Amino acid sequence: MATKSQDYTKMMKDMMGAFPVDMTAMQDVFKTQAALTEKMSKVALEAAEKSTEISTKWTKDTLGQFGSLTTVKDEPADYGKAMTDFASAQAEYAAENMAAFAEVAKKVQMETVELMLAAGKDMSEDATAAVKKATTDMTTAAKKASAAAK
């Protein structure tokens, strides 16, 4: 009685060929990641632009105040008053501008959290879809390979 030997090389080759590789799911993950990067860049650029505007305004206000310091005064006490006025205005500018910078930071933080939550949801959905598709493809391929081996 002779037994028929199986060609394991052919069986492995057929089995590996039966498992398709679909890059669509991976492309969706990459697209989601690229969209997140684009949105995060926009948030960062808007914050940089707003911060620059605040800094520029602060500088202009400060330079405008120097005029009162550099004018000739009639009385020596007027120089002290001009310096006090300048220091007072600077303290006020500092408070206003620090509050403006804090608002920019707060907005960046809120937008970043919103983006990360949305991205997490999108990536989770992409991953779930990829796993479901891979599972379906593998099950189908396994059934084909099993049927071919018989």
N, CA, C and O of each residue as an XYZ file, in Angstrom:
600
protein
N       0.827     -1.149      0.000
C       0.000      0.000      0.000
C       0.898      1.248      0.000
O       1.698      1.419      0.920
N       0.787      2.078     -0.962
C       1.617      3.263     -1.110
C       0.836      4.487     -0.657
O      -0.336      4.673     -0.987
N       1.529      5.303      0.105
C       0.883      6.548      0.535
C       1.361      7.677     -0.358
O       2.518      7.733     -0.775
N       0.455      8.544     -0.627
C       0.771      9.692     -1.490
C       1.344     10.808     -0.605
O       0.680     11.241      0.337
N       2.546     11.273     -0.886
C       3.142     12.342     -0.073
C       2.620     13.702     -0.552
O       2.387     13.933     -1.739
N       2.456     14.557      0.402
C       1.953     15.900      0.090
C       3.122     16.792     -0.318
O       4.226     16.674      0.215
N       2.865     17.670     -1.255
C       3.864     18.661     -1.661
C       3.667     19.900     -0.776
O       2.861     20.781     -1.078
N       4.430     19.938      0.331
C       4.250     21.019      1.300
C       4.672     22.381      0.737
O       4.103     23.404      1.118
N       5.642     22.406     -0.145
C       6.076     23.675     -0.741
C       4.942     24.285     -1.539
O       4.662     25.479     -1.429
N       4.287     23.451     -2.353
C       3.160     23.942     -3.156
C       2.007     24.360     -2.257
O       1.349     25.371     -2.502
N       1.767     23.568     -1.208
C       0.668     23.888     -0.295
C       0.925     25.240      0.400
O       0.005     26.048      0.529
N       2.162     25.490      0.845
C       2.501     26.762      1.493
C       2.389     27.919      0.507
O       1.887     28.990      0.848
N       2.857     27.695     -0.706
C       2.779     28.726     -1.734
C       1.318     29.065     -2.035
O       0.959     30.239     -2.132
N       0.479     28.040     -2.182
C      -0.944     28.264     -2.444
C      -1.609     28.989     -1.275
O      -2.435     29.882     -1.465
N      -1.226     28.581     -0.054
C      -1.822     29.198      1.130
C      -1.436     30.681      1.221
O      -2.293     31.523      1.489
N      -0.160     31.005      1.001
C       0.294     32.396      1.080
C      -0.326     33.235     -0.035
O      -0.636     34.410      0.167
N      -0.504     32.638     -1.201
C      -1.136     33.348     -2.312
C      -2.617     33.590     -2.068
O      -3.209     34.509     -2.634
N      -3.206     32.761     -1.226
C      -4.629     32.901     -0.951
C      -4.926     34.017      0.048
O      -6.071     34.452      0.169
N      -3.894     34.486      0.768
C      -4.105     35.552      1.746
C      -3.786     36.894      1.092
O      -2.622     37.282      0.991
N      -4.813     37.590      0.656
C      -4.574     38.859     -0.042
C      -4.122     39.961      0.927
O      -4.501     39.977      2.098
N      -3.331     40.849      0.422
C      -2.898     42.000      1.193
C      -3.587     43.220      0.603
O      -3.328     43.614     -0.534
N      -4.465     43.807      1.398
C      -5.222     44.974      0.941
C      -4.710     46.201      1.689
O      -4.848     46.298      2.909
N      -4.132     47.118      0.962
C      -3.538     48.305      1.584
C      -4.544     49.434      1.777
O      -4.182     50.496      2.284
N      -5.786     49.229      1.386
C      -6.794     50.282      1.520
C      -6.949     50.718      2.963
O      -7.009     51.914      3.249
N      -7.015     49.757      3.876
C      -7.185     50.095      5.290
C      -6.000     50.903      5.793
O      -6.184     51.860      6.545
N      -4.790     50.540      5.393
C      -3.607     51.287      5.819
C      -3.608     52.698      5.221
O      -3.194     53.654      5.877
N      -4.069     52.822      3.989
C      -4.143     54.146      3.365
C      -5.102     55.048      4.143
O      -4.844     56.241      4.304
N      -6.204     54.480      4.621
C      -7.146     55.265      5.413
C      -6.498     55.747      6.707
O      -6.715     56.884      7.126
N      -5.706     54.888      7.338
C      -5.004     55.274      8.564
C      -4.021     56.413      8.269
O      -3.944     57.383      9.023
N      -3.275     56.289      7.175
C      -2.321     57.342      6.814
C      -3.037     58.654      6.496
O      -2.558     59.727      6.862
N      -4.182     58.571      5.816
C      -4.952     59.786      5.497
C      -5.446     60.452      6.775
O      -5.400     61.676      6.898
N      -5.916     59.653      7.722
C      -6.384     60.201      8.996
C      -5.229     60.890      9.724
O      -5.399     61.978     10.274
N      -4.068     60.263      9.725
C      -2.894     60.844     10.385
C      -2.479     62.139      9.693
O      -2.143     63.117     10.362
N      -2.498     62.157      8.361
C      -2.119     63.363      7.619
C      -3.113     64.497      7.887
O      -2.716     65.656      8.009
N      -4.394     64.163      7.978
C      -5.407     65.183      8.266
C      -5.189     65.766      9.660
O      -5.324     66.974      9.855
N      -4.852     64.914     10.630
C      -4.580     65.392     11.988
C      -3.370     66.328     11.990
O      -3.395     67.386     12.618
N      -2.330     65.935     11.293
C      -1.116     66.762     11.223
C      -1.427     68.124     10.608
O      -0.938     69.150     11.080
N      -2.234     68.127      9.563
C      -2.615     69.388      8.910
C      -3.380     70.293      9.884
O      -3.111     71.490      9.973
N      -4.332     69.706     10.609
C      -5.132     70.499     11.551
C      -4.281     71.017     12.709
O      -4.441     72.159     13.139
N      -3.377     70.172     13.211
C      -2.507     70.601     14.311
C      -1.567     71.723     13.851
O      -1.296     72.655     14.609
N      -1.080     71.635     12.631
C      -0.215     72.683     12.085
C      -0.974     74.002     11.983
O      -0.429     75.069     12.267
N      -2.231     73.914     11.575
C      -3.060     75.123     11.463
C      -3.236     75.777     12.830
O      -3.137     76.998     12.949
N      -3.495     74.978     13.857
C      -3.643     75.505     15.219
C      -2.347     76.205     15.651
O      -2.384     77.310     16.191
N      -1.211     75.557     15.409
C       0.083     76.124     15.810
C       0.387     77.417     15.054
O       0.883     78.380     15.639
N       0.091     77.438     13.762
C       0.366     78.638     12.961
C      -0.532     79.804     13.370
O      -0.082     80.948     13.424
N      -1.800     79.513     13.657
C      -2.705     80.574     14.110
C      -2.234     81.141     15.453
O      -2.287     82.352     15.671
N      -1.779     80.272     16.340
C      -1.283     80.723     17.636
C      -0.031     81.587     17.467
O       0.116     82.614     18.129
N       0.858     81.165     16.585
C       2.080     81.943     16.338
C       1.738     83.313     15.757
O       2.339     84.323     16.122
N       0.766     83.333     14.850
C       0.358     84.604     14.234
C      -0.237     85.545     15.287
O       0.110     86.725     15.336
N      -1.123     85.024     16.117
C      -1.761     85.843     17.158
C      -0.718     86.322     18.171
O      -0.758     87.475     18.600
N       0.205     85.454     18.551
C       1.258     85.836     19.497
C       2.135     86.945     18.919
O       2.542     87.862     19.633
N       2.417     86.853     17.641
C       3.217     87.885     16.973
C       2.479     89.220     16.972
O       3.082     90.270     17.191
N       1.168     89.173     16.723
C       0.366     90.403     16.751
C       0.404     91.046     18.141
O       0.545     92.262     18.266
N       0.278     90.221     19.177
C       0.313     90.742     20.550
C       1.670     91.376     20.832
O       1.740     92.480     21.372
N       2.752     90.678     20.467
C       4.106     91.199     20.703
C       4.336     92.507     19.953
O       4.931     93.440     20.493
N       3.868     92.575     18.716
C       4.049     93.781     17.909
C       3.307     94.965     18.527
O       3.851     96.065     18.613
N       2.082     94.742     18.951
C       1.296     95.812     19.577
C       1.978     96.286     20.861
O       2.063     97.486     21.119
N       2.461     95.336     21.659
C       3.130     95.670     22.912
C       4.369     96.527     22.635
O       4.621     97.513     23.327
N       5.124     96.142     21.633
C       6.324     96.910     21.270
C       5.958     98.320     20.812
O       6.603     99.289     21.210
N       4.926     98.438     19.977
C       4.492     99.766     19.506
C       4.044    100.641     20.668
O       4.390    101.820     20.735
N       3.268    100.057     21.588
C       2.805    100.821     22.751
C       3.982    101.297     23.593
O       3.999    102.435     24.062
N       4.962    100.423     23.782
C       6.140    100.777     24.583
C       6.931    101.891     23.906
O       7.333    102.860     24.551
N       7.149    101.743     22.604
C       7.899    102.778     21.883
C       7.155    104.109     21.902
O       7.781    105.166     21.976
N       5.833    104.067     21.837
C       5.031    105.291     21.906
C       5.199    106.002     23.243
O       5.164    107.231     23.305
N       5.382    105.233     24.311
C       5.555    105.815     25.644
C       6.937    106.459     25.826
O       7.107    107.327     26.682
N       7.915    106.039     25.031
C       9.254    106.612     25.173
C       9.272    108.104     24.846
O      10.122    108.846     25.338
N       8.334    108.529     24.022
C       8.285    109.955     23.657
C       8.180    110.845     24.868
O       8.844    111.879     24.932
N       7.362    110.467     25.830
C       7.196    111.305     27.033
C       8.450    111.291     27.912
O       8.692    112.233     28.667
N       9.233    110.235     27.813
C      10.471    110.176     28.601
C      11.568    111.052     28.011
O      12.400    111.590     28.741
N      11.567    111.190     26.712
C      12.691    111.859     26.054
C      12.501    113.363     25.870
O      13.429    114.055     25.450
N      11.319    113.869     26.176
C      11.124    115.319     26.024
C      11.748    116.063     27.200
O      11.826    115.552     28.317
N      12.180    117.262     26.917
C      12.801    118.105     27.946
C      11.718    118.583     28.910
O      10.632    118.987     28.492
N      12.024    118.531     30.184
C      11.069    118.923     31.227
C      11.509    120.256     31.847
O      12.695    120.582     31.882
N      10.514    121.018     32.336
C      10.816    122.304     32.973
C      11.347    122.119     34.391
O      12.232    122.849     34.836
N      10.802    121.146     35.081
C      11.170    120.931     36.483
C      11.833    119.552     36.637
O      11.434    118.612     35.950
N      12.793    119.414     37.485
C      13.430    118.115     37.724
C      12.433    117.050     38.196
O      12.571    115.872     37.867
N      11.445    117.468     38.956
C      10.450    116.511     39.454
C       9.626    115.918     38.301
O       9.096    114.813     38.417
N       9.525    116.650     37.201
C       8.752    116.160     36.040
C       9.399    114.911     35.425
O       8.713    114.064     34.853
N      10.728    114.810     35.550
C      11.406    113.611     35.041
C      10.999    112.379     35.854
O      10.765    111.306     35.297
N      10.921    112.545     37.156
C      10.487    111.449     38.019
C       9.050    111.043     37.727
O       8.720    109.857     37.704
N       8.189    112.053     37.500
C       6.794    111.767     37.179
C       6.685    111.034     35.840
O       5.903    110.093     35.705
N       7.474    111.471     34.851
C       7.443    110.810     33.536
C       7.889    109.358     33.658
O       7.324    108.472     33.017
N       8.908    109.118     34.486
C       9.403    107.753     34.689
C       8.350    106.911     35.411
O       8.155    105.745     35.068
N       7.679    107.479     36.391
C       6.621    106.778     37.118
C       5.460    106.451     36.193
O       4.925    105.343     36.224
N       5.071    107.421     35.367
C       3.982    107.204     34.396
C       4.349    106.093     33.414
O       3.522    105.247     33.073
N       5.607    106.114     32.967
C       6.071    105.091     32.028
C       6.022    103.705     32.681
O       5.540    102.746     32.077
N       6.518    103.608     33.907
C       6.523    102.324     34.618
C       5.099    101.840     34.857
O       4.825    100.646     34.737
N       4.204    102.738     35.189
C       2.798    102.379     35.420
C       2.157    101.864     34.136
O       1.450    100.856     34.141
N       2.417    102.574     33.033
C       1.865    102.147     31.741
C       2.431    100.784     31.349
O       1.706     99.945     30.814
N       3.714    100.557     31.609
C       4.334     99.273     31.280
C       3.721     98.134     32.090
O       3.516     97.037     31.570
N       3.436     98.390     33.342
C       2.802     97.366     34.181
C       1.412     97.031     33.633
O       1.010     95.868     33.602
N       0.695     98.050     33.209
C      -0.639     97.842     32.628
C      -0.538     97.065     31.313
O      -1.306     96.132     31.076
N       0.416     97.457     30.461
C       0.614     96.736     29.190
C       0.971     95.268     29.443
O       0.474     94.364     28.772
N       1.846     95.060     30.428
C       2.267     93.695     30.738
C       1.075     92.845     31.160
O       0.928     91.709     30.709
N       0.229     93.390     32.020
C      -0.945     92.639     32.482
C      -1.880     92.318     31.313
O      -2.348     91.188     31.178
N      -2.146     93.312     30.476
C      -3.036     93.116     29.323
C      -2.471     92.067     28.362
O      -3.178     91.163     27.915
N      -1.197     92.212     28.061
C      -0.593     91.324     27.073
C      -0.405     89.907     27.600
O      -0.545     88.948     26.842
N      -0.095     89.759     28.862
C       0.006     88.423     29.441
C      -1.349     87.726     29.423
O      -1.433     86.522     29.182
N      -2.408     88.491     29.678
C      -3.761     87.924     29.602
C      -4.069     87.508     28.159
O      -4.695     86.474     27.929
N      -3.632     88.310     27.202
C      -3.859     87.970     25.785
C      -3.078     86.707     25.405
O      -3.602     85.838     24.708
N      -1.821     86.607     25.866
C      -1.038     85.391     25.602
C      -1.691     84.172     26.246
O      -1.706     83.087     25.665
N      -2.233     84.358     27.455
C      -2.905     83.250     28.147
C      -4.133     82.786     27.362
O      -4.417     81.589     27.303
N      -4.859     83.726     26.763
C      -6.027     83.363     25.947
C      -5.608     82.557     24.717
O      -6.283     81.602     24.334
N      -4.499     82.947     24.109
C      -3.986     82.196     22.956
C      -3.637     80.774     23.388
O      -3.994     79.811     22.710
N      -2.944     80.646     24.508
C      -2.554     79.321     25.002
C      -3.778     78.481     25.342
O      -3.819     77.285     25.052
N      -4.771     79.108     25.956
C      -6.006     78.396     26.318
C      -6.713     77.885     25.055
O      -7.190     76.751     25.019
N      -6.774     78.729     24.025
C      -7.422     78.337     22.769
C      -6.673     77.178     22.118
O      -7.292     76.233     21.628
N      -5.344     77.248     22.111
C      -4.528     76.168     21.545
C      -4.789     74.868     22.303
O      -4.948     73.809     21.696
N      -4.833     74.954     23.620
C      -5.064     73.764     24.442
C      -6.433     73.151     24.138
O      -6.545     71.938     23.958
N      -7.468     73.984     24.082
C      -8.818     73.472     23.818
C      -8.910     72.841     22.430
O      -9.474     71.758     22.272
N      -8.355     73.520     21.427
C      -8.412     72.992     20.060
C      -7.606     71.704     19.936
O      -8.004     70.787     19.219
N      -6.484     71.635     20.626
C      -5.657     70.426     20.584
C      -6.394     69.241     21.202
O      -6.381     68.139     20.653
N      -7.032     69.471     22.339
C      -7.793     68.391     22.979
C      -8.917     67.918     22.064
O      -9.126     66.716     21.901
N      -9.642     68.869     21.465
C     -10.734     68.507     20.552
C     -10.206     67.694     19.365
O     -10.801     66.686     18.982
N      -9.095     68.136     18.793
C      -8.512     67.419     17.654
C      -8.066     66.021     18.041
O      -8.288     65.064     17.300
N      -7.430     65.902     19.213
C      -6.942     64.592     19.647
C      -8.098     63.631     19.915
O      -8.013     62.447     19.587
N      -9.177     64.137     20.511
C     -10.345     63.283     20.751
C     -10.955     62.824     19.433
O     -11.285     61.650     19.267
N     -11.104     63.766     18.492
C     -11.668     63.417     17.187
C     -10.756     62.451     16.444
O     -11.226     61.498     15.823
N      -9.450     62.698     16.509
C      -8.490     61.822     15.824
C      -8.496     60.438     16.439
O      -8.417     59.438     15.725
N      -8.589     60.371     17.757
C      -8.658     59.064     18.421
C      -9.862     58.281     17.961
O      -9.781     57.075     17.728
N     -10.984     58.972     17.832
C     -12.211     58.319     17.359
C     -12.029     57.847     15.911
O     -12.360     56.709     15.580
N     -11.502     58.727     15.054
C     -11.285     58.369     13.648
C     -10.317     57.202     13.514
O     -10.558     56.270     12.746
N      -9.214     57.257     14.272
C      -8.218     56.187     14.175
C      -8.777     54.875     14.705
O      -8.476     53.804     14.179
N      -9.587     54.964     15.744
C     -10.219     53.764     16.285
C     -11.154     53.146     15.249
O     -11.178     51.929     15.065
N     -11.920     53.998     14.580
C     -12.827     53.507     13.535
C     -12.037     52.896     12.377
O     -12.406     51.841     11.861
N     -10.948     53.559     11.968
C     -10.101     53.032     10.892
C      -9.513     51.680     11.287
O      -9.508     50.737     10.495
N      -9.020     51.599     12.515
C      -8.413     50.345     12.977
C      -9.456     49.235     13.042
O      -9.177     48.101     12.652
N     -10.645     49.546     13.526
C     -11.714     48.553     13.595
C     -12.074     48.060     12.201
O     -12.243     46.860     11.983
N     -12.189     48.989     11.261
C     -12.508     48.610      9.881
C     -11.397     47.745      9.295
O     -11.672     46.761      8.607
N     -10.137     48.109      9.565
C      -9.007     47.340      9.039
C      -8.996     45.925      9.614
O      -8.751     44.960      8.890
N      -9.260     45.803     10.919
C      -9.265     44.482     11.557
C     -10.428     43.641     11.023
O     -10.264     42.453     10.742
N     -11.590     44.258     10.888
C     -12.746     43.519     10.356
C     -12.459     43.018      8.944
O     -12.734     41.865      8.612
N     -11.901     43.905      8.118
C     -11.602     43.512      6.735
C     -10.551     42.414      6.704
O     -10.688     41.443      5.959
N      -9.506     42.558      7.505
C      -8.450     41.540      7.545
C      -9.002     40.209      8.027
O      -8.647     39.157      7.495
N      -9.870     40.251      9.032
C     -10.468     39.019      9.554
C     -11.317     38.339      8.484
O     -11.236     37.125      8.295
N     -12.128     39.127      7.789
C     -12.966     38.577      6.713
C     -12.103     37.989      5.607
O     -12.358     36.882      5.131
N     -11.077     38.737      5.199
C     -10.187     38.256      4.132
C      -9.455     36.988      4.552
O      -9.319     36.056      3.759
N      -8.985     36.949      5.790
C      -8.260     35.776      6.280
C      -9.184     34.561      6.368
O      -8.795     33.448      6.015
N     -10.402     34.785      6.838
C     -11.358     33.678      6.950
C     -11.669     33.109      5.573
O     -11.696     31.894      5.378
N     -11.904     34.004      4.625
C     -12.182     33.564      3.256
C     -10.989     32.816      2.677
O     -11.142     31.759      2.064
N      -9.792     33.380      2.880
C      -8.586     32.753      2.346
C      -8.327     31.400      3.017
O      -7.912     30.447      2.358
N      -8.573     31.321      4.319
C      -8.364     30.060      5.030
C      -9.314     28.983      4.513
O      -8.939     27.822      4.351
N     -10.555     29.402      4.261
C     -11.531     28.441      3.723
C     -11.096     27.945      2.334
O     -11.210     26.760      2.023
N     -10.595     28.878      1.506
C     -10.119     28.500      0.163
C      -8.932     27.565      0.272
O      -8.859     26.553     -0.424
N      -7.992     27.914      1.163
C      -6.792     27.089      1.327
C      -7.173     25.699      1.851
O      -6.608     24.688      1.434
N      -8.121     25.671      2.755
C      -8.567     24.405      3.319
C      -9.232     23.547      2.245
O      -9.009     22.339      2.163
N     -10.044     24.193      1.434
C     -10.738     23.474      0.355
C      -9.728     22.985     -0.697
O      -9.885     21.897     -1.252
N      -8.695     23.792     -0.967
C      -7.696     23.423     -1.971
C      -6.835     22.263     -1.484
O      -6.377     21.448     -2.285
N      -6.612     22.187     -0.158
C      -5.778     21.135      0.399
C      -6.463     19.772      0.378
O      -5.796     18.739      0.434
N      -7.777     19.769      0.297
C      -8.518     18.496      0.337
C      -8.462     17.771     -0.935
O      -9.036     16.689     -1.054
